[in-house]
Amino acid sequence: MSFHNRFTTQDLERIKAAVHQAEDKISGEIVPVFVEKSGMYSIANYRAAGMAAALAFLLIVLADRYFHAFAIYDPLLIFLTVVLVGLIGFLTSNYLLPIQKIFVGQQHLDRATRQRAEAAFLREEVFHTRHRTGIMIFISFFEREVIVMADRGISKVVEQKEWDKMVQGIIQNIRLGKVIEGIEAAIIRCGEILLEKGFVKTPDDVNELHDDLRVE
């Protein structure tokens, strides 16, 4: 599913309004970032190709032994059949993402998502605030993973369990099909946490990072 099919203009406006509301009383900046997929996972395609080719060869052997009517004896035809089935496995994994995910280990998914989130934190310059009070809410839909990253001005006073609880809330809403509601609640909660920790908006405070949802 593409980003444009996932969210409407009204959805984007709701997210922007939630960020504006949350930042109204605090000196922090909240940056929501969504990506469809954090990695290419080419290894999954090759694994699918290898498994499909191996299965094809196994079936050829079984046919030769038990089902002579379907047996293939021409070596070239055997080779081409195995290669063709392997190619079908490769393409199936490449274009059908649920199939691709089967061939990617969870550790690989976690690592790719973390790396993409860290890159987004730098690319979106979440750190570029006067008091290092930026927070990024990162959601990667293919991996179904959420990461909340706070800059050092916040992370030194807010415990990780606060972000972990927020992540679980977002994931639960995504599973229920309430993506916008989940992100809105998380954004508002970010504002509440910062207010509780004393990050109060000062008269000279300016909006250092725009309120829109970032899509990569």
Secondary structure, DSSP 8 states (H G I E B T S, - for coil): --HHHH--HHHHHHHHHHHHHHHTSBS-EEEEEEES-S---HHHHHHHHHHHHHHHHHHHHHHHHH-GGG----HHHHHHHHHHHHHHHHHHHHH-HHHHHHTS-HHHHHHHHHHHHHHHHHHTTTT-STTS-EEEEEEETTTTEEEEEE-HHHHTTS-HHHHHHHHHHHHHHHHTT-HHHHHHHHHHHHHHHHHHTT-B--TT----S--S-EE-
